[in-house]
Amino acid sequence: MLFRSGQGAQHDVRVRVSEGLKAIPSGMASVAIRPDVHVVQGEMRASDLALLERWIALNRDVILRYWEGSIDTIDAMQAMRPLD
């Protein structure tokens, strides 16, 4: 899940991640991507954070365009690249 600046966020770019397929808000971590990828709320295992860093590196431009509101959710989802 991505926050968007146009949705009233009072912070820089963040993604929210859950450990499993079922996203339960209380079990999600909030991760900032600038200036470097780091957990700002919640917890993540180091191995999961390393995978997230790789995914963010592949999709940074899409995440930033979505954050800035220049693409919508559907376009963002279609443009996201999976990890190999």
Backbone as CSV, one residue per row, in Angstrom:
resi,resn,N_x,N_y,N_z,CA_x,CA_y,CA_z,C_x,C_y,C_z
1,MET,0.855,-1.168,0.000,0.000,0.000,0.000,0.899,1.228,0.000
2,LEU,0.553,2.182,-0.791,1.307,3.425,-0.854,0.452,4.568,-0.337
3,PHE,1.057,5.463,0.420,0.387,6.705,0.773,0.584,7.662,-0.382
4,ARG,-0.284,8.617,-0.548,-0.097,9.657,-1.554,-0.062,11.003,-0.870
5,SER,0.773,11.898,-1.386,0.874,13.228,-0.792,-0.457,13.960,-0.861
6,GLY,-1.226,13.723,-1.919,-2.519,14.374,-2.079,-3.577,13.850,-1.132
7,GLN,-3.261,12.809,-0.374,-4.222,12.237,0.561,-3.961,12.731,1.981
8,GLY,-3.292,13.863,2.112,-3.101,14.460,3.426,-1.919,13.931,4.213
9,ALA,-1.011,13.213,3.580,0.159,12.711,4.298,1.010,13.881,4.762
10,GLN,1.506,13.790,5.987,2.327,14.859,6.538,3.782,14.403,6.662
11,HIS,4.208,13.595,5.716,5.564,13.046,5.721,5.961,12.773,4.279
12,ASP,7.192,12.357,4.084,7.679,12.063,2.745,7.196,10.670,2.315
13,VAL,7.655,10.222,1.197,7.193,8.982,0.572,7.384,7.781,1.495
14,ARG,6.300,7.026,1.654,6.329,5.797,2.454,5.502,4.723,1.777
15,VAL,5.859,3.494,2.056,5.034,2.354,1.667,4.673,1.609,2.940
16,ARG,3.527,0.967,2.911,3.118,0.132,4.048,3.141,-1.299,3.579
17,VAL,3.696,-2.162,4.386,3.843,-3.566,4.007,3.351,-4.478,5.123
18,SER,2.839,-5.623,4.698,2.429,-6.642,5.659,3.264,-7.891,5.409
19,GLU,3.367,-8.701,6.414,4.178,-9.911,6.300,3.512,-10.949,5.407
20,GLY,2.211,-11.024,5.448,1.500,-12.024,4.663,0.574,-11.390,3.646
21,LEU,-0.238,-12.222,3.030,-1.168,-11.738,2.018,-2.316,-10.933,2.611
22,LYS,-2.674,-11.229,3.846,-3.763,-10.520,4.505,-3.199,-9.287,5.204
23,ALA,-3.578,-8.118,4.734,-3.055,-6.865,5.281,-3.898,-6.418,6.466
24,ILE,-3.382,-6.638,7.648,-4.035,-6.203,8.875,-3.302,-4.950,9.344
25,PRO,-3.993,-3.800,9.382,-3.314,-2.534,9.695,-2.411,-2.586,10.931
26,SER,-2.832,-3.253,11.985,-2.015,-3.286,13.200,-0.731,-4.099,13.018
27,GLY,-0.676,-4.936,11.998,0.506,-5.753,11.754,1.373,-5.262,10.609
28,MET,1.069,-4.055,10.108,1.818,-3.531,8.976,2.964,-2.634,9.444
29,ALA,4.002,-2.574,8.626,5.123,-1.672,8.883,5.038,-0.520,7.893
30,SER,5.408,0.651,8.334,5.481,1.829,7.469,6.962,2.077,7.190
31,VAL,7.302,2.140,5.900,8.702,2.230,5.495,8.908,3.457,4.611
32,ALA,9.800,4.340,5.029,10.154,5.511,4.230,11.169,5.076,3.178
33,ILE,11.125,5.747,2.011,12.074,5.362,0.964,13.129,6.431,0.696
34,ARG,13.006,7.599,1.330,14.007,8.645,1.149,14.461,9.166,2.497
35,PRO,15.708,9.515,2.696,16.760,9.411,1.698,17.223,7.979,1.476
36,ASP,16.964,7.121,2.444,17.249,5.700,2.280,16.053,4.916,2.790
37,VAL,15.973,3.652,2.477,14.859,2.809,2.908,15.056,2.480,4.388
38,HIS,14.035,2.830,5.203,14.111,2.532,6.631,12.700,2.449,7.230
39,VAL,12.557,1.594,8.213,11.278,1.403,8.905,11.038,2.590,9.827
40,VAL,9.867,3.204,9.700,9.528,4.322,10.577,8.452,3.946,11.599
41,GLN,7.734,2.864,11.320,6.724,2.414,12.275,6.524,0.925,12.066
42,GLY,6.433,0.183,13.145,6.278,-1.262,13.065,7.633,-1.944,13.035
43,GLU,7.609,-3.212,12.662,8.836,-4.002,12.664,8.930,-4.833,11.396
44,MET,10.162,-5.082,10.962,10.426,-5.962,9.828,11.719,-6.712,10.112
45,ARG,11.733,-7.967,9.696,12.981,-8.726,9.777,13.967,-8.120,8.785
46,ALA,15.238,-8.190,9.102,16.281,-7.635,8.230,16.215,-8.249,6.837
47,SER,15.933,-9.542,6.746,15.869,-10.203,5.437,14.693,-9.670,4.611
48,ASP,13.567,-9.394,5.261,12.409,-8.834,4.556,12.690,-7.392,4.117
49,LEU,13.362,-6.639,4.971,13.700,-5.263,4.623,14.662,-5.243,3.424
50,ALA,15.583,-6.180,3.377,16.512,-6.258,2.240,15.756,-6.539,0.943
51,LEU,14.767,-7.435,0.996,13.943,-7.707,-0.190,13.144,-6.479,-0.586
52,LEU,12.581,-5.785,0.406,11.815,-4.572,0.123,12.708,-3.510,-0.509
53,GLU,13.944,-3.387,-0.030,14.877,-2.417,-0.621,15.111,-2.730,-2.097
54,ARG,15.258,-3.995,-2.431,15.444,-4.391,-3.835,14.209,-4.046,-4.654
55,TRP,13.008,-4.324,-4.115,11.764,-4.032,-4.831,11.598,-2.523,-5.035
56,ILE,11.906,-1.748,-4.006,11.806,-0.288,-4.119,12.775,0.225,-5.175
57,ALA,13.988,-0.317,-5.223,14.964,0.110,-6.230,14.418,-0.142,-7.639
58,LEU,13.733,-1.262,-7.848,13.148,-1.582,-9.157,11.979,-0.663,-9.512
59,ASN,11.278,-0.175,-8.489,10.023,0.544,-8.709,10.023,1.988,-8.198
60,ARG,11.180,2.513,-7.849,11.258,3.842,-7.252,10.558,4.904,-8.104
61,ASP,10.777,4.887,-9.412,10.176,5.915,-10.270,8.654,5.825,-10.264
62,VAL,8.112,4.619,-10.264,6.659,4.427,-10.230,6.108,4.895,-8.884
63,ILE,6.773,4.524,-7.813,6.333,4.920,-6.471,6.307,6.446,-6.359
64,LEU,7.344,7.103,-6.847,7.410,8.563,-6.765,6.348,9.226,-7.631
65,ARG,6.109,8.711,-8.841,5.066,9.289,-9.696,3.692,9.109,-9.051
66,TYR,3.453,7.971,-8.413,2.186,7.736,-7.717,2.052,8.702,-6.535
67,TRP,3.118,8.832,-5.756,3.121,9.735,-4.608,2.777,11.164,-5.020
68,GLU,3.361,11.575,-6.150,3.160,12.938,-6.636,1.815,13.135,-7.334
69,GLY,1.096,12.034,-7.564,-0.223,12.123,-8.171,-0.216,12.187,-9.684
70,SER,0.928,11.926,-10.312,0.983,11.997,-11.777,0.501,10.709,-12.448
71,ILE,0.336,9.631,-11.684,-0.295,8.406,-12.192,-1.295,7.926,-11.149
72,ASP,-2.301,7.192,-11.621,-3.309,6.688,-10.684,-2.952,5.274,-10.213
73,THR,-3.777,4.736,-9.350,-3.510,3.428,-8.750,-3.395,2.331,-9.801
74,ILE,-4.301,2.313,-10.756,-4.266,1.271,-11.787,-2.975,1.350,-12.588
75,ASP,-2.601,2.558,-13.012,-1.356,2.716,-13.767,-0.146,2.305,-12.928
76,ALA,-0.164,2.661,-11.658,0.942,2.292,-10.777,1.037,0.780,-10.642
77,MET,-0.082,0.116,-10.417,-0.076,-1.336,-10.259,0.413,-2.029,-11.538
78,GLN,0.020,-1.517,-12.690,0.443,-2.113,-13.955,1.921,-1.882,-14.228
79,ALA,2.474,-0.792,-13.714,3.867,-0.465,-13.981,4.853,-1.129,-12.996
80,MET,4.341,-1.617,-11.866,5.223,-2.229,-10.862,5.902,-3.462,-11.412
81,ARG,7.190,-3.570,-11.112,7.977,-4.733,-11.538,8.206,-5.641,-10.343
82,PRO,8.007,-6.942,-10.510,8.252,-7.878,-9.410,9.752,-8.185,-9.273
83,LEU,10.129,-8.678,-8.107,11.490,-9.179,-7.940,11.619,-10.480,-8.722
84,ASP,12.787,-10.714,-9.256,13.025,-11.980,-9.977,13.187,-13.115,-9.026
